[in-house]
Amino acid sequence: VGLDGARKTPAVGQLARVLVARDQDVVLGAADTFRAAAADQLQTWGERVGVPTIRSDREGADPAAVAFDAVKAAIEMEADVVLIDTAGRLHNKVGLMDELGKVKRVVEKLSPIDEVLLVLDATTGQNGLRHAEAFGEVVRLTGIVLTTLDGPAQGGIVVAVQRKLGDPVHLFGLRQGPTALAPPGPAAVVARALPCPT
């Protein structure tokens, strides 16, 4: 989950690659039915890492229905993991946030949800706190994927978000491409959030 432009779809594809490398059978769910070509983008990521993508043929389809179909298909395929990509939304758009809550409720009819990851752009700054709090109220967050960490902000928001919400950063997005996610070792967090002057 997260805002527009936070790089959620690439994060889903990159996370799929990490899981496939761990011998997990993964299915992708293209529940971002709002953005033009979002399903195509996710399917491309799926093809890159060799996993199927469940999507609707109709733009503007009900995201909860697509998520439901993805989980149902994954159960039938006996997959280990389903990763559902949701549309970006502003935290103050009540209707869109309610829609996100619906996606979660519908999925839980078929399967428990193990993780709800907030994809947060490291360049967001202090606004990231408001976004994170709002998303956490609608769908209980379990962790954060911090993207664009190699940008000028260097991930300074990570400490504030963790203090406020208590949610761990599971992965860093360091660059583009299918191998762009990395687990955040403590040294990497400190080096990025508190860079030493040269």
C-alpha positions in Angstrom: 0.0 0.0 0.0 1.1 3.6 -0.4 0.9 6.9 -2.2 1.0 7.4 -6.0 4.6 7.3 -7.2 6.1 5.5 -4.2 7.2 2.7 -6.6 4.8 0.1 -5.2 4.6 -1.9 -8.4 8.4 -2.2 -8.8 8.7 -3.1 -5.1 6.2 -6.0 -5.6 8.1 -7.3 -8.6 11.4 -7.0 -6.7 10.0 -8.7 -3.7 8.7 -11.5 -5.9 12.3 -12.0 -7.1 13.6 -12.2 -3.5 11.0 -14.8 -2.7 11.5 -16.9 -5.8 15.3 -16.9 -5.0 14.2 -18.5 -1.6 12.3 -21.2 -3.5 8.9 -19.8 -2.8 6.1 -20.2 -5.3 4.7 -16.7 -5.8 1.5 -15.3 -7.5 1.1 -11.6 -8.2 -2.3 -9.9 -8.0 -2.8 -6.7 -10.1 -5.3 -4.9 -7.8 -4.2 -1.5 -9.1 -7.1 -1.2 -11.6 -7.1 2.6 -11.4 -3.8 3.6 -13.1 -3.6 3.0 -16.8 -1.3 0.1 -17.7 -0.6 -0.8 -14.1 -1.6 -4.4 -14.7 0.7 -4.5 -17.7 3.6 -3.2 -15.7 3.0 -5.7 -12.9 2.7 -8.6 -15.5 6.0 -7.5 -17.0 7.6 -7.7 -13.6 6.0 -11.1 -13.1 7.5 -12.3 -16.4 10.9 -11.0 -15.5 11.0 -13.1 -12.4 9.0 -16.1 -13.7 5.8 -15.8 -11.7 2.1 -15.6 -12.8 0.1 -12.4 -12.6 -3.7 -12.5 -11.9 -5.4 -9.4 -13.4 -8.6 -8.2 -14.8 -9.0 -7.6 -18.5 -11.1 -4.5 -17.7 -9.6 -1.2 -16.6 -11.4 0.2 -13.6 -12.4 -3.3 -12.4 -13.2 -3.7 -8.7 -9.7 -4.0 -7.0 -11.2 -6.2 -4.2 -12.5 -8.7 -6.8 -9.1 -8.9 -8.5 -7.4 -9.4 -5.1 -9.9 -12.2 -4.3 -9.3 -13.8 -7.7 -5.5 -13.7 -7.1 -5.7 -15.4 -3.7 -8.2 -18.0 -5.0 -5.9 -18.8 -8.0 -2.9 -19.0 -5.7 -4.7 -21.5 -3.4 -5.6 -23.6 -6.5 -2.0 -23.5 -7.6 -0.8 -24.3 -4.1 1.4 -21.2 -4.2 3.3 -20.2 -1.1 2.9 -16.4 -1.4 0.5 -13.9 -3.0 1.7 -10.4 -3.5 -1.1 -7.9 -4.2 -0.3 -4.6 -5.8 -2.8 -1.9 -4.8 -3.4 1.5 -6.4 -1.7 4.5 -5.0 -3.9 6.8 -3.0 -3.7 9.9 -1.0 -4.3 9.3 2.7 -7.0 12.0 2.9 -9.2 10.6 0.1 -11.8 8.8 2.3 -13.4 6.8 -0.6 -10.1 5.4 -1.8 -9.0 4.5 1.7 -12.3 2.7 2.3 -11.7 0.8 -0.9 -8.3 -0.3 0.4 -10.0 -1.5 3.6 -12.4 -3.5 1.4 -9.6 -5.2 -0.4 -8.2 -6.4 2.9 -11.5 -7.6 4.2 -12.3 -9.5 0.9 -8.8 -11.2 0.9 -9.3 -12.3 4.5 -12.4 -14.3 3.5 -10.0 -16.7 1.7 -6.8 -16.4 3.6 -5.2 -14.6 6.6 -2.9 -11.7 5.6 0.6 -12.1 7.0 2.0 -8.8 5.9 0.7 -5.3 4.9 3.7 -3.3 3.7 3.7 0.4 3.3 5.9 1.4 0.4 7.3 4.8 1.3 9.5 7.0 -0.9 12.6 8.0 1.2 12.3 11.5 -0.4 8.8 12.0 1.1 10.2 13.6 4.3 8.0 14.4 7.3 4.8 14.1 5.3 5.6 10.4 5.3 4.6 10.2 8.9 1.0 11.5 8.2 0.7 9.1 5.3 1.9 6.1 7.3 -0.4 6.9 10.2 -3.4 7.2 7.9 -2.7 3.9 6.1 -2.1 2.2 9.4 -5.6 3.2 10.6 -7.2 1.6 7.6 -5.1 -1.6 7.1 -2.9 -2.6 10.0 0.7 -2.2 8.8 3.3 -4.8 9.6 6.3 -3.1 8.0 7.8 -0.7 5.5 9.5 -0.9 2.2 11.6 2.3 1.8 12.3 3.1 -1.8 14.5 5.6 -3.6 17.0 5.3 -0.8 19.8 6.1 -3.2 18.2 9.6 -3.7 19.3 12.8 -2.0 17.1 12.3 1.1 19.2 9.2 2.1 16.2 7.8 4.1 16.2 10.2 7.0 12.4 9.6 7.4 13.0 6.0 8.4 13.9 6.8 12.1 10.9 9.0 12.6 8.5 6.5 11.0 9.8 3.7 13.1 9.6 5.7 16.3 6.0 6.8 15.5 4.6 3.6 14.3 6.9 0.9 15.6 6.8 -0.8 12.2 10.1 -2.2 11.0 11.7 -1.5 7.6 11.8 -4.8 5.9 13.4 -3.8 2.7 15.3 -0.9 1.1 14.8 0.0 -2.6 18.3 1.0 -3.7 18.0 1.3 -7.4 15.8 0.2 -10.3 15.7 -3.3 -11.8 14.7 -6.7 -10.6 17.5 -6.9 -8.0 16.9 -3.5 -6.4 15.6 -4.6 -3.0 17.9 -5.3 -0.1 17.3 -6.2 3.6 18.2 -3.3 5.8 21.1 -4.3 8.0 21.7 -1.9 11.0 24.9 -0.6 9.5 23.2 0.2 6.2 20.4 2.1 8.0 22.8 4.2 9.9 25.0 4.9 7.0 22.1 6.0 4.8 20.1 7.9 7.4 23.2 9.5 9.0 25.8 9.9 6.2 29.2 10.9 7.4 30.7 14.0 5.8 33.7 13.4 3.5 
